[in-house]
Amino acid sequence: MTIKAKMTVDKDFIIGKVDDRLYGSFIEHLGRAVYGGIYEPGHPDANEQGFRKDVLKLVQQLRVPIVRYPGGNFVSGYDWKDGIGPVSERPSKLELAWRTVEPNHFGMNEFASWSKAAGTDVMWAINLGTQGVDDARQVVEYANHPSGSYWSDMRIRHGYKEPHRIKTWCLGNEMDGPWQIGHKTAEEYGRIALEAAKVMKWTDPAIELVACGSSALGMPTFADWEATVLDHTYEHVDYLSLHQYYGNHENDTPTFLARSLQMDEFILSVTAICDYMKAKKRSKKRMYLSFDEWNVWFHSNAADKKIEPWQIAPAQLEDIYTMEDALVVGCLLISLLKHADRVKMACLAQLVNVIAPIMTETGGAAWMQTIYYPYMHASLYGRGHSLVPLIQSTKYDTKEITDIPHLESIAVHNEEQGEVTIFAVNRHLDGELPFEADLRSFGACSLIEHLVLEHADLKAVNTAAQPDHVKPHNRGNATVNGSTISASLSKASWNVIRLRVL
């Protein structure tokens, strides 16, 4: 069989405008994400607020538009009031979700300041596990009300005269999960989410709200949960969340590289449920999706089971990512772009140290993991409108998944910049993939660059000692003839072909 692929796109066949927040991320009070990650007073490269400047620089390079905080499972047992006011007066508490001790040296105000320094917005998750409606009202008042009320004046006394103006709020986290503190049935969650949504928007009508969908596609309550929650909340929330992680537990790389096809089906299923509820309610409102936890996660599972409980910021969920993980992350990013009409926010979980593109040594260096690069490329060059990809590609089968295209690809048109960017993954493990893209509706184009992330060893990783072991280069072989782009995509590679529209 001759392996080959062709993609045709038309500038008028638009999937949707890519919301910048599609390239969001996540920081939870888990492991070394906060302490030793973004915040480490006393580090040689920390600023006066204790923020690691080396980490800030790497985050800024990603152009992360929004960061979800403070959890995650952590939030369902978290009292945000423990993390405000003088640090010396804040309590240390047992954190039951991850069985650690939370010192509360870092909280809302510190995170708001860090986000401003990083050039990103805050997506705040409220506690609907051990807390409820009144607490939801209070946290919005503290964060967003200008002044003249109990909670807003308390924020001012704490040294933050200007409100944080947090626009996006999550109504709890994974409340269908039996592991969740304050786990609820769909009816229980739907009711409290509705009442919390009402008082939060009464406190600040400008905010947007995300309701919890199922915590994973494989949950036994999936679909019924979404329908029940939306039956309660449809007219009061703006987004429904999706969470999913992918792994290669069986060391089956061909199947692992096809996980993005399952992400596609997950998104389509949730979209269908949302549209069913729209029809049921005779609503004019379209429900959008927030895929606010997604990533590859499996490397650290065994090590995490051996961690001694009740430590402060132990090394938890510290996956060290391989070249093949980067390919999967690239495919997942392409899937999100394929659904840019409905998925308006997404959060790569997480940002630093915990299943993250950025790793640090406490007291030492920071470096970029393999998955940093597709994430950065998509964030930098995937802004604009995603275009319908008509793909003809040879395919392969595995025991679990069939009809897997060797090519995973999409194009994004940034009209303001006069650019089209093609993102492409060659899933073929044994050979190059001859690739052609027909952009006839754009007229003549010129090549800006062809970036390639590849490595002879799919298990290759970056470390503090070898931070550039897996790194992209700009020696790709794409050529342009008018509006036809041709390239030979290296085996098992991530490709970014940037074009100028003439």
C-alpha positions in Angstrom: 0.0 0.0 0.0 1.3 3.5 -0.9 1.0 5.8 2.1 -0.2 9.3 1.2 -2.6 12.0 2.2 -4.3 15.1 0.8 -6.2 17.9 2.4 -8.4 20.5 0.7 -9.6 23.6 2.6 -11.7 26.6 1.5 -11.6 29.9 3.2 -15.4 30.2 3.2 -15.9 26.7 4.7 -15.4 27.8 8.3 -15.9 25.5 11.4 -15.8 28.5 13.7 -13.8 31.3 15.2 -11.1 29.9 17.5 -11.7 31.4 21.0 -8.3 32.4 22.4 -9.4 30.5 25.6 -9.1 27.2 23.7 -5.4 27.3 24.7 -6.0 27.7 28.4 -4.4 25.7 31.2 -4.8 24.7 34.8 -3.1 25.1 38.2 -4.3 23.1 41.1 -3.1 23.0 44.7 -1.7 19.6 43.9 1.9 18.3 44.1 4.4 21.0 43.1 2.2 22.9 40.8 2.0 25.9 43.2 4.7 25.4 45.8 8.0 24.8 44.0 6.2 25.5 40.6 4.8 28.9 40.0 5.6 30.1 43.6 8.8 29.6 45.4 10.0 32.4 47.7 13.7 32.1 48.2 14.4 30.7 44.8 17.3 32.5 43.1 15.0 33.5 40.2 12.0 34.5 42.4 10.6 38.1 42.3 9.6 40.0 45.4 6.2 38.2 45.4 7.8 34.8 45.4 6.9 34.1 41.7 9.5 32.2 39.8 10.5 34.4 36.9 11.9 31.5 34.9 8.5 29.8 35.0 6.7 33.1 34.2 8.9 33.4 31.1 8.0 29.9 29.9 4.3 30.6 30.5 4.4 33.9 28.7 6.0 32.2 25.7 2.9 29.9 25.5 0.5 32.9 25.5 -1.8 31.1 27.9 -5.1 33.0 27.8 -6.8 31.6 30.9 -5.8 29.4 33.8 -8.3 27.4 35.8 -7.7 27.5 39.6 -7.6 26.3 42.5 -8.8 22.8 41.4 -9.6 20.2 40.5 -10.4 17.7 43.2 -8.7 20.0 45.7 -11.5 22.6 45.4 -14.3 20.4 46.8 -12.7 20.6 50.2 -11.2 24.1 50.0 -12.2 27.1 51.9 -11.0 30.1 49.9 -11.1 32.3 53.0 -8.1 30.3 54.4 -6.0 31.7 51.6 -6.6 35.4 52.1 -5.4 38.0 54.6 -2.0 38.1 56.3 0.0 34.9 55.4 1.2 34.6 59.0 -2.4 34.2 60.2 -3.5 31.6 57.6 -4.2 28.1 58.8 -2.5 24.9 57.7 -5.1 22.2 57.0 -5.3 18.6 56.0 -6.1 18.4 52.3 -8.1 15.2 51.8 -8.3 15.0 48.0 -4.6 14.4 47.6 -3.8 13.6 51.2 -1.3 16.4 51.8 -1.0 19.4 54.1 -2.1 22.7 52.6 -0.2 25.7 54.2 -2.4 28.3 52.5 0.6 30.6 51.8 -0.8 31.1 48.3 -4.5 32.0 47.6 -6.8 34.1 45.5 -5.0 37.4 45.7 -1.6 35.8 45.0 -3.0 33.9 42.1 -4.7 37.0 40.7 -1.3 38.8 40.9 0.5 35.9 39.3 -2.0 35.7 36.5 -1.5 39.4 35.8 2.2 38.9 35.6 1.8 35.9 33.3 -0.5 37.8 31.0 -3.4 35.4 31.5 -7.0 35.5 32.9 -8.4 33.6 35.8 -11.0 30.8 35.6 -12.0 30.3 39.3 -13.6 27.1 40.4 -15.9 27.4 43.4 -16.4 24.7 46.1 -19.7 22.9 45.7 -18.6 19.9 47.7 -18.3 21.1 51.3 -19.6 24.6 50.6 -22.8 26.0 49.0 -24.8 28.9 47.7 -23.9 31.5 50.3 -20.2 30.8 49.9 -20.6 31.1 46.1 -22.1 34.6 46.6 -19.4 35.7 49.0 -16.4 34.7 46.8 -17.8 36.6 43.8 -18.4 39.7 46.0 -14.8 39.5 47.4 -13.2 39.1 44.0 -15.3 41.3 41.8 -17.3 43.9 43.6 -15.6 47.3 43.6 -16.2 48.5 47.2 -18.8 49.4 49.8 -19.7 45.9 50.9 -18.4 43.5 53.6 -16.4 41.2 51.3 -15.2 43.8 48.8 -14.0 46.0 51.6 -12.2 43.1 53.1 -10.3 42.6 49.9 -9.3 46.2 50.0 -8.1 45.9 53.5 -6.0 42.9 52.3 -4.2 45.3 50.0 -6.1 44.9 46.7 -8.1 48.0 46.0 -9.0 47.1 42.5 -11.4 44.2 42.0 -9.9 41.1 40.3 -12.8 41.1 37.7 -12.7 37.4 37.3 -15.1 36.7 34.4 -15.2 32.9 34.2 -16.3 30.6 37.0 -16.6 26.9 37.3 -19.5 25.6 39.4 -17.6 22.9 41.3 -15.5 20.1 39.9 -16.3 16.5 38.8 -19.2 16.3 41.1 -20.3 13.0 39.6 -17.2 11.3 40.8 -17.4 9.1 44.0 -13.9 10.2 44.8 -15.1 13.8 45.0 -15.5 15.4 48.5 -19.2 16.1 48.6 -20.0 13.8 45.7 -23.6 14.4 44.4 -26.2 12.8 42.3 -27.1 14.7 39.1 -30.3 16.0 40.7 -28.4 17.2 43.8 -25.8 18.9 41.8 -28.2 20.3 39.3 -30.2 22.0 42.0 -27.2 23.5 43.9 -25.5 24.6 40.7 -28.7 26.4 39.7 -29.0 28.2 43.0 -25.3 29.1 43.0 -25.5 30.3 39.5 -28.4 32.6 40.3 -26.7 34.4 43.3 -23.4 34.6 41.5 -24.9 36.4 38.5 -27.0 38.6 40.8 -23.8 39.6 42.5 -22.0 40.2 39.2 -24.1 40.0 36.0 -21.0 40.2 33.8 -19.6 36.7 34.8 -19.8 33.5 32.8 -20.5 30.1 34.4 -19.4 26.6 33.6 -21.5 23.7 34.8 -19.9 20.3 35.5 -20.4 17.6 33.0 -19.4 14.0 33.6 -15.8 13.7 34.9 -15.0 11.3 32.0 -16.6 9.6 29.0 -16.4 6.2 30.8 -18.5 7.3 33.8 -21.6 5.1 34.2 -23.7 8.2 34.6 -22.5 9.8 31.4 -25.2 11.4 29.2 -27.9 11.1 31.9 -25.8 13.3 34.1 -25.4 16.0 31.4 -29.1 15.9 30.5 -30.2 16.2 34.1 -27.7 19.0 35.0 -28.7 21.0 32.0 -32.4 20.5 32.7 -31.8 22.4 35.9 -29.2 25.0 34.7 -29.6 25.5 30.9 -30.7 29.1 31.0 -28.3 30.1 33.8 -25.0 28.8 32.7 -22.9 29.4 29.6 -20.7 26.3 29.2 -20.8 22.6 30.1 -17.5 21.0 31.0 -15.7 17.9 29.7 -12.7 16.1 31.2 -10.7 13.3 29.7 -7.1 12.0 30.0 -5.4 9.6 27.7 -2.6 7.1 28.3 -0.6 4.3 26.7 -0.8 1.7 29.5 -0.4 -1.2 27.1 2.5 0.4 25.2 0.5 0.2 22.0 1.6 3.3 20.2 -0.6 2.9 17.0 -3.7 2.9 19.3 -2.4 5.6 21.5 -1.9 7.9 18.5 -5.6 7.4 17.6 -7.0 8.6 20.9 -8.0 11.9 19.4 -10.7 10.1 17.4 -12.2 9.2 20.8 -12.0 12.9 21.8 -13.9 13.8 18.6 -16.7 11.3 19.5 -16.9 12.6 23.1 -17.3 16.2 21.9 -19.9 15.2 19.4 -21.9 13.2 22.0 -21.9 16.1 24.5 -22.8 18.6 21.8 -25.8 16.4 20.9 -27.0 16.3 24.5 -26.7 20.1 24.7 -28.8 20.5 21.5 -31.4 18.0 22.8 -31.8 20.2 25.9 -32.1 23.3 23.8 -34.9 21.7 21.8 -36.6 20.4 24.9 -36.6 23.8 26.4 -37.5 25.6 23.2 -34.5 27.8 24.0 -32.8 30.3 21.6 -29.6 29.9 23.6 -26.7 27.7 22.3 -24.7 25.9 25.0 -21.0 25.9 24.5 -18.4 23.5 25.8 -15.4 24.0 28.1 -13.0 21.1 27.8 -11.3 22.3 31.0 -9.2 19.2 31.8 -7.4 17.3 29.0 -4.0 15.8 28.6 -1.9 12.6 28.5 -1.6 11.1 32.0 -0.4 7.7 33.0 3.4 7.7 33.5 3.3 8.6 37.2 0.4 6.4 38.3 2.6 3.7 40.0 4.9 6.3 41.7 1.9 8.2 43.1 0.6 5.2 45.0 3.9 5.1 47.0 3.7 8.7 48.3 3.6 9.1 52.0 0.6 11.2 53.1 0.5 14.5 54.8 3.4 16.2 53.2 3.5 19.7 51.9 3.8 19.8 48.1 5.2 16.3 47.5 6.1 15.3 43.9 2.8 14.1 42.6 1.5 13.3 39.1 4.9 14.3 37.7 4.6 12.6 34.3 7.8 12.8 32.2 6.6 13.2 28.7 7.9 11.4 25.6 8.1 12.2 21.9 5.0 10.0 21.3 3.1 11.9 24.1 3.8 15.1 22.2 2.3 13.6 19.0 -0.9 12.6 20.9 -1.1 16.1 22.4 -0.8 17.5 18.9 -3.6 15.3 17.7 -5.8 16.3 20.6 -5.2 20.0 19.9 -6.2 19.4 16.3 -9.4 17.7 17.6 -10.2 20.8 19.7 -9.8 23.0 16.6 -12.1 20.7 14.6 -14.8 21.6 17.1 -14.1 25.3 17.5 -17.7 26.1 16.8 -18.7 24.5 20.1 -15.6 24.1 22.2 -14.8 27.7 23.2 -12.6 27.0 26.2 -10.1 24.2 27.0 -7.5 23.7 29.7 -4.4 21.6 29.3 -4.1 20.0 32.7 -1.9 21.1 34.2 0.7 23.9 33.6 3.7 23.3 35.9 5.2 20.0 37.3 1.8 18.2 37.6 1.2 16.4 34.3 2.6 19.6 32.8 4.4 21.0 29.8 6.8 22.9 32.2 8.9 21.2 34.8 11.0 22.6 37.6 13.6 21.6 40.1 12.7 23.0 43.5 15.5 25.5 44.0 16.9 24.8 40.6 16.1 24.9 36.8 12.9 25.0 34.8 12.6 23.4 31.4 10.1 22.5 28.6 8.8 19.0 28.3 8.1 17.5 24.8 4.4 18.4 25.0 5.3 22.1 25.5 6.0 22.5 21.8 2.7 21.4 20.1 0.9 23.4 22.8 3.0 26.5 22.1 2.7 26.2 18.3 -1.1 25.8 18.4 -1.4 28.8 20.8 0.8 31.0 18.8 -0.3 30.1 15.3 -3.8 28.6 15.8 -5.7 31.9 16.3 -8.4 32.9 13.8 -10.9 30.7 12.1 -10.6 26.9 11.8 -11.5 25.6 8.4 -13.3 22.4 7.4 -10.6 19.8 6.5 -11.5 17.5 3.6 -8.9 14.8 4.0 -8.1 11.9 1.8 -5.7 9.6 3.7 -4.6 6.0 3.8 -5.7 4.4 7.0 -4.7 1.6 9.5 -6.5 -0.5 12.1 -5.7 -1.6 15.6 -7.5 -4.1 17.8 -9.3 -1.3 19.6 -9.8 1.4 16.9 -10.3 1.0 13.2 -10.1 3.4 10.1 -7.4 5.5 11.6 -6.1 8.1 9.1 -2.3 8.3 8.8 -2.8 12.0 8.6 -4.4 14.1 11.4 -4.6 17.7 10.2 -6.4 21.0 10.1 -5.9 24.6 8.8 -6.5 27.8 10.7 -6.9 31.1 8.8 -5.8 34.3 10.6 -7.2 36.9 8.3 -5.8 39.8 10.3 -2.3 38.5 9.9 -2.8 37.3 6.4 -1.7 33.8 7.3 -2.9 30.2 7.1 -1.3 27.6 9.3 -1.6 23.9 8.7 -1.1 21.6 11.7 -0.4 18.0 10.7 0.6 14.8 12.5 1.9 11.8 10.6 0.8 8.8 12.6 2.7 6.4 10.4 5.5 4.9 12.5 7.6 3.4 9.7 7.8 5.9 6.9 7.3 9.4 5.5 3.9 10.6 4.5 3.6 12.4 1.1 1.2 15.2 1.9 -0.5 17.8 -0.3 -2.8 20.6 0.7 -5.0 22.4 -1.8 -5.7 26.0 -0.7 -7.1 27.1 -4.1 -9.6 29.6 -2.6 -6.8 31.6 -1.1 -5.0 32.2 -4.4 -1.2 32.4 -4.3 0.6 31.7 -1.0 4.2 31.8 0.1 5.9 29.7 2.7 6.9 31.3 6.0 8.3 28.2 7.7 7.8 24.5 8.2 8.3 23.5 11.8 8.9 19.9 12.6 9.0 18.0 16.0 10.5 14.6 15.5 12.9 12.2 17.1 14.2 8.8 16.2 13.3 7.4 19.6 9.6 7.8 20.4 10.3 7.3 24.1 12.8 10.2 24.2 12.2 12.8 26.9 13.6 16.2 28.0 15.3 16.5 31.4 17.0 19.2 33.5 20.3 17.8 32.3 19.1 17.6 28.6 16.4 20.2 28.2 16.7 20.3 24.4 16.9 16.6 23.7 13.5 16.7 22.0 13.0 20.1 20.3 11.4 21.3 17.0 13.4 22.5 14.1 12.4 24.7 11.1 14.0 22.5 8.4 10.8 21.0 7.1 10.6 20.4 3.4 7.3 22.0 2.5 7.1 23.7 -0.9 4.5 26.0 -2.4 3.3 26.1 -6.0 0.6 28.8 -6.2 -1.9 27.6 -3.8 -0.8 23.9 -3.6 1.4 22.9 -0.7 3.5 19.8 -0.9 5.6 18.1 1.8 6.9 14.8 2.9 6.0 14.5 6.5 8.6 12.6 8.6 7.5 9.4 10.2 5.8 10.0 13.6 6.1 13.8 13.4 4.3 17.0 14.4 4.3 19.6 11.6 3.4 23.3 11.5 3.3 24.7 8.0 2.9 28.5 8.1 1.8 30.3 4.9 1.5 33.9 3.9 -1.5 34.7 1.7 -0.3 36.9 -1.1 
